[in-house]
Amino acid sequence: MQRYVNPFETPGRWYKANLHTHSSVSDGILSPAERVEQYKKAGYSVLALTDHRKTQDITGLGDRKILVISGMEVHPVCHNPKGWWHIAAIHVPRDLAFVDPPVDCNRTIREIRAAGGAAILAHPAWCGQTWESFRGLKGLDAIEVWNSTCDTHGRPVSENEWSAALDRGWRLPAVASDDCHHAYTDDVAEGWTWLKMKALTVKEVVKAIRTGSMYASCGPVIHDFRISGGRLRIRCTPAAKINFISLPCHGRNLRQKEVGRPLTSWSVPVAKLPNWPWPYVRAVVTDAAGKRAWTSPLYPGPKRTL
C-alpha cells in the first residue's frame, strides 16, 4: 500500500465524488449519460459508473467539470454468511471480465488492483458481513461506511464493521456512496466522498483512495483535522456533536448543549485523553439533522490492536 496521509496536511483541493453508481447498463433506471448529467448538476466532480458485473464505454461522458471513471460492481461468492461480496472496482479496463460469480474474492481483488484499479468493500452491514466475515480479505483499498440505497430499506451504516478492522490494525479509509439505482429518489446525492487531490485525474482518484486522502459525508463539511501543538484539533460546519474515536474505551465527545452553541471547532490536549497515545484516531461530526461525516483515521501512536 502507498504511504497513508492526512489529507488536511497535504497539497491539493477537495473534489466531491460518488464512487458507487448504477445505470441502465445493469439495473439502474437512467442511462449512463443521464446519470452523469444528474451528478454534474448536483455539484459532483467525480463519478464512477459501477454497474453489476459490467464495465461500459465512458467515451465522451466526462468534461472539464466532471471526471467519469469506468468501474464495475463484482460479486464473488461469500460463505459467511452465505451469499455474495459486493466489491466496487474503481478504474478497471473496458475488457475486464470475471467468471460469474467469482469463487475467490481475494483473487478478484488482486485482479482489480493488477489492472490499476481500487477495490472497495460495499455495504457490509447491509449484507450481514461482520469483521469475522471479511477478516481474510487481502488488498482492500477502502470500505463503505455509508450507502444511501441501503438507507431506503435499512442498515446504511457500516461503521461498526469499519471500526472492527481499524481496531485490529487495518489501515482502511472509508467512503460514503449513493449506490443509486433509481432516477430522482432518496438514493441520489445523499452520500459522497471528498477526495483531496492535486488534479482532477483518474490517477489522482486511485491514489487518494489508496492513501486515505479523503473523508466521507452525508452533509457536514470538515475543514481541518490534525494533531498539532500537543492538541487534537478539528474544524467543521456547525455541528451538534463531535466524536474523537479510537480503540474501545478510547474516545471523547463534545455536544452542542455543553457549550450552548453549534460546534464549529474543538481542540483537546492529547495529554488529557485517556490512554494516550492512541494507535489511531478518527472523528465523526454530526449536525443538527443527524447527518454525519467521517474522517479517515490518523496514526499518532505505537501500533496496538485488540
C-alpha positions in Angstrom: 0.0 0.0 0.0 1.1 3.5 -0.7 2.0 5.8 2.2 -1.1 6.7 4.3 -1.6 10.5 4.5 -3.6 13.1 6.4 -5.4 14.9 3.6 -5.8 18.1 5.7 -2.0 18.4 5.7 -1.3 17.7 2.0 -1.4 20.0 -1.0 -4.3 19.9 -3.4 -8.0 20.8 -3.5 -11.2 18.9 -2.5 -13.3 17.2 -5.1 -16.8 15.7 -4.5 -17.2 12.1 -5.6 -19.6 9.3 -5.9 -17.8 6.0 -6.2 -20.7 3.6 -6.5 -23.3 4.3 -9.2 -25.6 2.2 -11.4 -27.1 2.9 -14.8 -29.3 1.2 -17.3 -26.3 -0.9 -18.4 -27.3 -3.1 -15.4 -30.2 -2.4 -13.1 -30.2 1.4 -12.9 -33.1 3.5 -14.3 -31.1 6.2 -16.1 -28.7 5.8 -19.0 -25.0 6.4 -18.3 -25.2 9.9 -20.0 -28.3 10.8 -17.9 -26.6 9.6 -14.7 -23.5 11.7 -15.4 -25.6 14.8 -16.1 -27.6 14.2 -12.9 -24.4 14.2 -10.8 -22.9 17.0 -12.7 -25.9 19.2 -11.8 -25.6 18.1 -8.2 -22.1 19.5 -8.0 -20.1 16.4 -8.1 -16.6 16.4 -9.8 -16.1 12.6 -9.9 -18.5 9.8 -10.8 -17.5 6.1 -11.0 -20.0 4.0 -13.0 -20.0 0.6 -11.3 -22.7 -1.4 -12.9 -23.2 -5.0 -11.7 -20.8 -7.4 -13.4 -20.2 -5.0 -16.4 -17.9 -2.2 -17.4 -19.0 0.3 -20.0 -17.8 2.7 -22.7 -17.3 6.1 -21.0 -16.1 7.8 -24.1 -17.4 11.4 -24.2 -19.3 11.2 -20.9 -17.0 13.4 -18.9 -15.8 17.0 -19.4 -13.8 19.7 -17.5 -16.4 19.8 -14.7 -16.9 16.1 -14.1 -14.5 13.1 -14.4 -16.2 9.9 -15.3 -14.5 6.7 -14.3 -15.0 3.2 -15.6 -15.9 0.7 -12.9 -17.8 -2.4 -12.0 -19.5 -4.0 -9.0 -18.2 -7.5 -8.7 -19.9 -10.3 -6.7 -17.6 -13.1 -5.6 -19.1 -15.9 -3.6 -19.2 -15.2 0.2 -19.5 -18.2 2.6 -20.0 -16.3 5.9 -22.9 -15.5 5.7 -23.8 -17.4 2.5 -24.3 -15.0 -0.4 -22.1 -12.6 -2.3 -19.5 -10.0 -1.7 -20.2 -6.6 -3.2 -16.8 -5.1 -4.4 -16.9 -1.8 -6.1 -14.0 -1.8 -8.6 -12.9 1.7 -9.4 -11.0 2.3 -12.7 -10.9 -1.0 -14.4 -10.5 -1.5 -18.2 -13.4 -1.9 -20.6 -12.5 -5.6 -21.3 -12.1 -6.7 -17.7 -14.4 -9.7 -17.0 -14.8 -12.3 -14.3 -16.3 -15.7 -14.2 -19.8 -15.1 -12.7 -19.8 -15.5 -9.8 -16.1 -15.4 -9.0 -15.4 -18.1 -6.4 -12.3 -16.5 -4.8 -12.8 -12.9 -3.5 -9.0 -12.4 -2.9 -8.2 -13.4 -6.4 -10.8 -10.9 -7.6 -9.3 -8.1 -5.5 -5.8 -9.0 -6.9 -7.1 -8.8 -10.5 -8.7 -5.4 -9.8 -5.5 -4.0 -8.4 -3.3 -5.6 -11.1 -5.5 -3.8 -13.7 -4.7 -0.5 -12.0 -8.0 -0.2 -10.1 -9.1 0.2 -6.4 -11.3 -2.3 -4.6 -13.9 -1.0 -2.1 -15.9 -3.3 0.1 -19.5 -2.2 -0.3 -22.2 -2.1 2.4 -21.0 -5.0 4.6 -23.6 -4.2 7.3 -26.5 -4.4 4.8 -25.1 -7.8 3.7 -24.7 -9.0 7.3 -21.0 -9.3 6.8 -19.1 -8.8 10.0 -15.3 -8.5 10.7 -15.3 -12.3 11.1 -16.7 -12.5 7.5 -14.1 -10.3 5.8 -11.0 -10.6 8.0 -9.5 -12.9 5.4 -9.8 -10.5 2.6 -6.5 -9.0 1.4 -5.8 -5.8 -0.5 -9.0 -3.9 0.1 -8.4 -0.2 -0.5 -11.5 1.2 1.4 -14.8 0.3 2.9 -18.2 1.9 2.6 -19.2 3.5 5.9 -22.4 4.9 4.4 -24.6 3.7 1.5 -27.7 5.8 0.5 -29.5 3.0 -1.2 -29.2 0.8 1.9 -30.8 3.7 3.8 -34.0 3.2 1.9 -34.5 -0.2 3.5 -32.2 -0.4 6.5 -28.6 -0.8 7.6 -27.0 2.1 5.7 -24.1 2.5 8.1 -21.1 0.1 8.3 -19.2 2.0 11.0 -19.0 -0.9 13.4 -17.6 -3.2 10.7 -15.0 -0.5 9.8 -14.1 0.1 13.5 -13.5 -3.6 13.9 -11.0 -3.6 11.1 -9.2 -0.5 12.4 -9.1 -1.9 15.9 -7.2 -4.9 14.5 -4.6 -2.8 12.8 -6.0 -2.4 9.3 -5.3 0.9 7.6 -8.6 1.2 5.8 -10.2 4.5 4.9 -14.0 4.9 4.5 -16.1 6.2 1.7 -19.8 7.3 1.6 -21.6 6.3 -1.6 -25.1 6.5 -3.1 -25.2 3.1 -4.9 -28.0 4.8 -6.8 -30.4 2.7 -9.0 -33.5 5.0 -9.3 -33.9 8.3 -11.0 -34.7 11.1 -8.5 -35.3 9.4 -5.2 -33.6 9.1 -1.8 -30.6 7.2 -3.1 -29.3 10.1 -5.2 -26.9 12.7 -3.9 -27.4 11.6 -0.3 -23.8 10.5 0.4 -20.4 11.4 -1.0 -16.7 11.2 -0.6 -14.5 14.3 -0.6 -11.2 13.5 -2.3 -8.1 15.6 -1.7 -6.2 15.7 -5.0 -3.6 17.8 -6.9 -5.6 17.4 -10.1 -8.9 16.0 -11.4 -7.5 12.8 -13.0 -8.1 9.1 -12.7 -4.6 8.5 -11.4 -5.2 11.0 -8.6 -8.5 9.4 -7.7 -7.0 6.0 -7.3 -4.1 7.5 -5.3 -6.5 9.3 -3.0 -8.4 6.1 -2.3 -5.3 4.1 -1.7 -3.7 6.6 0.6 -6.7 7.7 2.6 -6.7 11.2 1.2 -10.4 11.7 1.7 -13.3 11.8 4.1 -16.9 10.5 3.8 -20.0 12.6 4.4 -23.8 12.8 4.2 -23.8 16.6 4.9 -21.2 18.1 7.3 -18.1 19.6 5.8 -14.8 19.1 7.7 -12.3 21.9 7.2 -9.4 20.5 9.2 -8.5 17.5 11.4 -5.0 17.1 12.7 -2.7 16.8 15.7 -0.6 19.9 16.3 0.9 21.8 19.2 0.1 18.9 21.5 -3.6 19.1 20.7 -6.1 17.1 18.7 -8.0 19.6 16.5 -11.0 19.7 14.2 -12.9 22.5 12.4 -16.1 21.9 10.6 -19.5 23.3 9.6 -22.0 23.8 12.5 -22.4 20.5 14.4 -24.5 19.2 17.2 -21.8 16.6 18.3 -18.2 15.8 17.5 -16.7 12.4 18.5 -13.0 11.5 18.6 -12.8 7.7 18.4 -10.1 5.0 18.7 -10.0 1.5 20.3 -12.8 0.5 22.6 -12.9 2.7 25.7 -10.6 5.2 23.9 -12.7 8.3 22.9 -14.1 11.7 23.7 -17.1 13.7 22.5 -18.4 17.2 22.8 -22.1 18.2 22.4 -23.6 21.5 21.4 -25.7 21.6 24.6 -22.5 21.6 26.6 -21.3 24.9 25.1 -24.6 26.5 24.3 -23.9 26.9 20.6 -23.4 24.9 17.4 -19.9 23.4 17.3 -17.6 24.7 14.6 -14.2 23.7 16.2 -12.9 21.6 19.0 -9.4 21.1 20.4 -8.3 18.7 23.1 -4.8 18.4 24.8 -3.7 15.0 23.9 -2.1 14.6 27.3 -5.6 14.7 28.8 -7.0 11.9 26.6 -7.3 8.6 28.4 -4.5 6.0 27.5 -2.8 8.4 25.0 -1.1 7.8 22.6 -3.9 6.0 20.8 -2.9 3.7 17.9 -5.3 5.6 15.7 -7.9 8.4 16.0 -10.8 9.4 13.7 -13.5 11.9 14.0 -17.2 11.8 13.4 -19.2 15.1 13.0 -23.0 15.0 13.4 -25.1 18.0 12.5 -28.5 19.1 14.0 -30.3 17.0 11.4 -28.4 13.8 12.3 -26.3 13.9 9.2 -22.7 12.7 9.7 -19.2 13.0 8.3 -16.4 10.6 9.0 -12.7 11.4 8.7 -10.0 8.9 7.7 -8.0 7.8 10.7 -4.8 9.4 11.8 -2.0 7.2 13.3 -0.3 9.2 16.1 0.9 6.4 18.4 2.5 2.9 18.5 0.7 0.1 16.9 -1.7 -1.6 19.4 -4.6 -3.8 18.4 -7.3 -5.9 20.0 
